[in-house]
Amino acid sequence: MAPRRTTETFVRLPEVERIPWTLPARHYNRCRLFLARSDNDCVFIPIRTMQYMGVVDREEIVFVDSQGGHVRHGAERGRPILISWQPRAAGERASLEAGVPCEVVYYRRGLDDIQRRLESELGPALTRMEERYRNTVIPAHGARVVPLPRE
């Protein structure tokens, strides 16, 4: 039986704050490897210790509270994106061990503690993914991001 494919919808709320940051190379490199091993254009990374989910695509990593409910945008309904890590071109770094210049985008206020936890919890979550999907294709999931219009 083929694995069940799911498509999740995520709603991008209006941006609250954007700060420069450096995405650790080990996180960036592992996310890129997962994308290469996926048969889709995104990979879901469960961060169970926080009840969050990271969604990695070619442009960014978005984070949603997996227990946090949904928001509506017209006829669309989806999980709100709370934080996004938006790496700049990885070609800007000198080696594969160098961090990747990035911007952290907050879509709600008061998420500094969540950002710090994501920084520390993403590595173990990626390790669990590596162990679970060693030598296999990562199951396909689809993701759609719906922008919420500014008021």
C-alpha positions as semicolon CSV with decimal commas, in nm:
position;residue;x (nm);y (nm);z (nm)
1;M;0,000;0,000;0,000
2;A;0,137;0,343;-0,095
3;P;0,190;0,589;0,187
4;R;-0,092;0,834;0,238
5;R;-0,007;1,181;0,110
6;T;-0,131;1,476;0,305
7;T;-0,132;1,845;0,223
8;E;-0,128;2,091;0,510
9;T;-0,222;2,455;0,470
10;F;-0,029;2,722;0,657
11;V;-0,132;3,086;0,689
12;R;0,132;3,355;0,691
13;L;0,014;3,625;0,930
14;P;0,135;3,985;0,899
15;E;0,502;4,017;0,988
16;V;0,573;4,165;1,332
17;E;0,953;4,171;1,344
18;R;1,253;4,060;1,136
19;I;1,600;4,011;1,285
20;P;1,931;3,897;1,132
21;W;2,065;3,565;1,254
22;T;2,301;3,289;1,147
23;L;2,148;2,947;1,085
24;P;2,394;2,684;1,208
25;A;2,553;2,492;0,921
26;R;2,465;2,154;1,073
27;H;2,093;2,242;1,071
28;Y;2,098;2,396;0,723
29;N;2,297;2,109;0,570
30;R;2,075;1,841;0,723
31;C;1,757;2,016;0,609
32;R;1,894;2,035;0,254
33;L;1,980;1,664;0,262
34;F;1,628;1,581;0,379
35;L;1,484;1,785;0,092
36;A;1,706;1,597;-0,154
37;R;1,580;1,263;-0,015
38;S;1,213;1,364;-0,021
39;D;0,988;1,290;-0,314
40;N;0,818;1,625;-0,262
41;D;0,915;1,990;-0,231
42;C;0,894;2,006;0,148
43;V;0,978;1,806;0,458
44;F;0,791;1,811;0,788
45;I;1,012;1,799;1,098
46;P;0,822;1,716;1,419
47;I;0,970;1,889;1,724
48;R;0,784;1,683;1,978
49;T;0,951;1,831;2,286
50;M;0,779;2,160;2,202
51;Q;0,468;2,030;2,023
52;Y;0,587;2,230;1,720
53;M;0,639;2,135;1,360
54;G;0,902;2,270;1,126
55;V;0,826;2,272;0,755
56;V;1,134;2,290;0,535
57;D;1,118;2,395;0,173
58;R;1,373;2,539;-0,068
59;E;1,318;2,896;0,051
60;E;1,266;2,880;0,426
61;I;1,184;2,684;0,739
62;V;0,853;2,778;0,898
63;F;0,740;2,677;1,245
64;V;0,386;2,618;1,365
65;D;0,241;2,512;1,697
66;S;0,102;2,168;1,619
67;Q;-0,151;2,206;1,904
68;G;-0,232;2,568;1,830
69;G;-0,545;2,555;1,620
70;H;-0,621;2,710;1,284
71;V;-0,701;3,051;1,136
72;R;-0,926;3,136;0,843
73;H;-0,833;3,331;0,533
74;G;-1,139;3,355;0,310
75;A;-1,238;2,998;0,229
76;E;-0,895;2,873;0,337
77;R;-0,824;2,737;0,683
78;G;-0,474;2,659;0,806
79;R;-0,226;2,659;1,088
80;P;-0,072;3,001;1,151
81;I;0,300;3,035;1,089
82;L;0,456;3,176;1,407
83;I;0,824;3,199;1,311
84;S;1,009;3,166;0,982
85;W;1,383;3,120;0,924
86;Q;1,468;3,266;0,584
87;P;1,823;3,182;0,480
88;R;1,995;3,397;0,222
89;A;2,191;3,234;-0,059
90;A;2,409;2,961;0,089
91;G;2,668;3,055;-0,175
92;E;2,760;3,346;0,051
93;R;2,934;3,114;0,297
94;A;3,299;3,015;0,270
95;S;3,258;2,643;0,349
96;L;2,998;2,378;0,430
97;E;3,084;2,419;0,798
98;A;3,006;2,792;0,795
99;G;2,671;2,915;0,920
100;V;2,420;3,054;0,673
101;P;2,312;3,418;0,699
102;C;1,943;3,417;0,778
103;E;1,657;3,634;0,890
104;V;1,420;3,525;1,164
105;V;1,071;3,655;1,093
106;Y;0,820;3,672;1,378
107;Y;0,449;3,668;1,300
108;R;0,346;3,722;1,663
109;R;0,500;3,919;1,948
110;G;0,661;3,754;2,249
111;L;0,820;3,457;2,073
112;D;1,183;3,517;2,174
113;D;1,178;3,222;2,415
114;I;1,024;2,999;2,148
115;Q;1,297;3,105;1,903
116;R;1,569;3,012;2,154
117;R;1,406;2,674;2,215
118;L;1,374;2,610;1,842
119;E;1,745;2,681;1,804
120;S;1,827;2,413;2,061
121;E;1,553;2,157;1,981
122;L;1,582;2,146;1,602
123;G;1,913;1,953;1,613
124;P;1,776;1,661;1,819
125;A;1,459;1,656;1,604
126;L;1,672;1,628;1,290
127;T;1,872;1,346;1,450
128;R;1,550;1,156;1,523
129;M;1,445;1,205;1,159
130;E;1,781;1,072;1,037
131;E;1,745;0,764;1,254
132;R;1,386;0,699;1,151
133;Y;1,435;0,744;0,776
134;R;1,788;0,609;0,737
135;N;1,818;0,450;0,392
136;T;1,459;0,530;0,294
137;V;1,279;0,803;0,107
138;I;1,118;1,055;0,338
139;P;0,738;1,035;0,302
140;A;0,581;1,299;0,086
141;H;0,372;1,573;0,235
142;G;0,250;1,883;0,066
143;A;0,241;2,230;0,209
144;R;0,065;2,541;0,093
145;V;0,130;2,881;0,247
146;V;-0,157;3,126;0,224
147;P;-0,067;3,491;0,292
148;L;-0,303;3,680;0,515
149;P;-0,371;4,023;0,357
150;R;-0,263;4,330;0,548
151;E;-0,547;4,532;0,694
